[in-house]
Every structure is written in structure tokens, then in C-alpha cells.
Amino acid sequence: MAQSAASTSGVTDRYASAMFELALEANKIPAVEKDLARFDALMNGSEDLMRVVRSPVLSADEQFAAVDAILTKAKISGLAGDFIRVVAKNRRLFAMTGMLAAFRAMVARHKGEETASVTVAQRLTAAQEKELKAALKSSVGKDVAIEQSVDPSILGGMIVKVGSRQIDTSLRTKLSSLKLALKEVS
């Protein structure tokens, strides 16, 4: 199991690094970042697309055809479109989420930003994200890029990870703490 996670991490880092280097060399980091963010939003917004991305049953040609049609319809082309197509052709779509996260982290480092992984019960609004970025900037001391993931099981609040620090203000954690405290009292 640990070897599988390590090999997936190696795949995600290699592909993300290659994409970052190509975008940097072509001076197209903002455009590639925008297109990859759009594809990420498409994946997160469609269970059908996530099934295509994660399916071990579909052949490389079937995955490629599905992704190619989506990229064409979404007008995602250039380096980002080519990158996603290569990933599909090489049967590495299962690692796409990790590749996108690794790419965002590389872009953030390139910009001199810190990356914060934020887990919320429901997607933050633009105003909430801006407020969180400002709070994290004052805490960390530099600009912070937010990588947001939604996990309804936390019920409310958020879990923020910046580097090795983690702040868990989720309702799930607070309820668990309360449950433990009540058990100790009785």
C-alpha cells in the first residue's frame, strides 16, 4: 500500500513538474494555470467525468476520446489541453487530481506564495476565500494560495493545513471532543 502511494506521488510529481517546466519555458504559466483550474472544476462538478478519470475498466483510447471531447467542448487547448491528453493517452488520469495539486503548489512557490490546503463542508464564496487568504497572509507572513476541497462529513467549519501546521475548526472535531469530554465526566 505504501509503495502504491509512493509511486502515485512519483507519477503526480513527474507529470506536474514537466507541465510546470513547459509552461515556464513558454512563459504561459497564468494561461496554463487557468486552463488546468477549469478542467479541475469540470472534474469536481461532474460525477460522470470523475468516473471516466478514475475508471480502470475504460481503455486508454476510450478515456482519451472522452477527455478529448470534453476539452474541445470546454475550449481548453494549448499546453494544458495537450498535457491532459497525454495524461489520458498514458493511462494516468487516475492521478490527475494529484497532478493538478502539485502543479498549483509549484506555481505558488514560483510566485513566492505558501500553499494552504483547506477542507470545508461546502465551497467557500469569493468573499470568504479573500478573507481567509488575508487571515492566512497575516499569520504566515506571505501570500497564500488556497487549495480548496469539499468534505460534507466535517459538517461545518474548516480544516486548514499550511506546511506542517494544521488548524481544525470543523464541527465534526468539536463534536468528537465534546463526546470525549462527556464520557470522562460520566
PEBELRA-V746541 format. One record per backbone hydrogen bond with DSSP energy under -0.5 kcal/mol. CO is the residue of the C=O (numbers start at 1). NH is the residue of the N-H. E is the energy in kcal/mol with one decimal. If there is no record, write none. Layout:
co = <CO & CO>
nh = <NH & NH>
e = <E & E>
This chain:
co = <1 & 2 & 3 & 4 & 5 & 6 & 7 & 8 & 9 & 10 & 11 & 12 & 13 & 14 & 15 & 16 & 17 & 18 & 19 & 20 & 21 & 22 & 23 & 24 & 28 & 29 & 30 & 31 & 32 & 33 & 34 & 35 & 36 & 37 & 38 & 39 & 40 & 41 & 42 & 43 & 46 & 47 & 48 & 49 & 50 & 51 & 59 & 60 & 61 & 62 & 63 & 64 & 65 & 66 & 67 & 68 & 69 & 70 & 71 & 71 & 72 & 75 & 77 & 77 & 78 & 79 & 80 & 81 & 82 & 83 & 84 & 85 & 86 & 87 & 88 & 92 & 93 & 95 & 96 & 97 & 98 & 99 & 100 & 101 & 102 & 103 & 104 & 105 & 106 & 107 & 108 & 108 & 109 & 114 & 115 & 116 & 116 & 117 & 118 & 118 & 119 & 120 & 125 & 126 & 127 & 128 & 129 & 130 & 131 & 132 & 133 & 134 & 135 & 136 & 137 & 143 & 145 & 145 & 146 & 147 & 149 & 149 & 151 & 152 & 154 & 154 & 154 & 156 & 157 & 158 & 159 & 160 & 161 & 162 & 165 & 167 & 167 & 170 & 171 & 172 & 173 & 174 & 175 & 176 & 177 & 178 & 179 & 180 & 181 & 182>
nh = <5 & 6 & 7 & 8 & 9 & 10 & 11 & 12 & 13 & 14 & 15 & 16 & 17 & 18 & 19 & 20 & 21 & 22 & 23 & 24 & 25 & 26 & 28 & 27 & 32 & 33 & 34 & 35 & 36 & 37 & 38 & 39 & 40 & 41 & 42 & 43 & 44 & 45 & 46 & 46 & 50 & 51 & 52 & 53 & 54 & 55 & 63 & 64 & 65 & 66 & 67 & 68 & 69 & 70 & 71 & 72 & 73 & 74 & 75 & 76 & 75 & 77 & 80 & 81 & 82 & 83 & 84 & 85 & 86 & 87 & 88 & 89 & 90 & 92 & 91 & 95 & 96 & 99 & 100 & 101 & 102 & 103 & 104 & 105 & 106 & 107 & 108 & 109 & 110 & 111 & 112 & 113 & 112 & 145 & 163 & 118 & 147 & 161 & 120 & 149 & 159 & 151 & 129 & 130 & 131 & 132 & 133 & 134 & 135 & 136 & 137 & 138 & 139 & 140 & 141 & 114 & 116 & 147 & 148 & 118 & 120 & 151 & 154 & 155 & 156 & 171 & 172 & 171 & 121 & 169 & 119 & 167 & 117 & 165 & 162 & 160 & 169 & 174 & 175 & 176 & 177 & 178 & 179 & 180 & 181 & 182 & 183 & 184 & 185 & 186>
e = <-2.2 & -2.3 & -2.6 & -2.2 & -2.4 & -2.3 & -2.2 & -2.9 & -2.7 & -2.4 & -2.5 & -2.6 & -2.6 & -2.3 & -2.5 & -2.7 & -2.7 & -2.3 & -2.5 & -2.8 & -2.7 & -2.2 & -3.0 & -1.0 & -2.7 & -2.9 & -2.1 & -2.4 & -2.9 & -2.0 & -2.0 & -2.1 & -2.5 & -2.4 & -2.1 & -2.5 & -2.7 & -1.6 & -0.6 & -1.0 & -2.0 & -2.1 & -1.9 & -2.7 & -2.4 & -1.4 & -2.6 & -2.7 & -2.5 & -2.2 & -2.8 & -3.1 & -2.1 & -2.0 & -2.9 & -2.4 & -2.4 & -2.6 & -0.5 & -2.6 & -0.8 & -0.8 & -0.5 & -1.7 & -2.6 & -2.7 & -2.5 & -2.2 & -2.4 & -2.4 & -2.3 & -2.8 & -2.2 & -2.7 & -1.7 & -1.9 & -2.3 & -2.2 & -2.7 & -2.0 & -2.6 & -2.6 & -2.5 & -2.2 & -2.1 & -2.5 & -2.5 & -2.5 & -2.4 & -2.0 & -0.5 & -3.6 & -1.1 & -3.2 & -0.7 & -0.6 & -3.2 & -2.7 & -0.5 & -2.8 & -2.2 & -3.1 & -2.6 & -2.3 & -2.3 & -2.6 & -2.6 & -2.1 & -2.2 & -2.8 & -2.5 & -2.0 & -1.5 & -3.4 & -2.6 & -2.7 & -3.1 & -0.5 & -0.7 & -2.7 & -2.4 & -0.5 & -2.1 & -1.8 & -2.3 & -0.7 & -1.7 & -2.0 & -0.8 & -2.9 & -2.8 & -2.9 & -2.8 & -2.2 & -2.3 & -2.9 & -0.7 & -2.0 & -2.7 & -2.1 & -2.4 & -2.2 & -2.4 & -2.2 & -2.5 & -2.5 & -1.9 & -2.0 & -1.7 & -1.8>
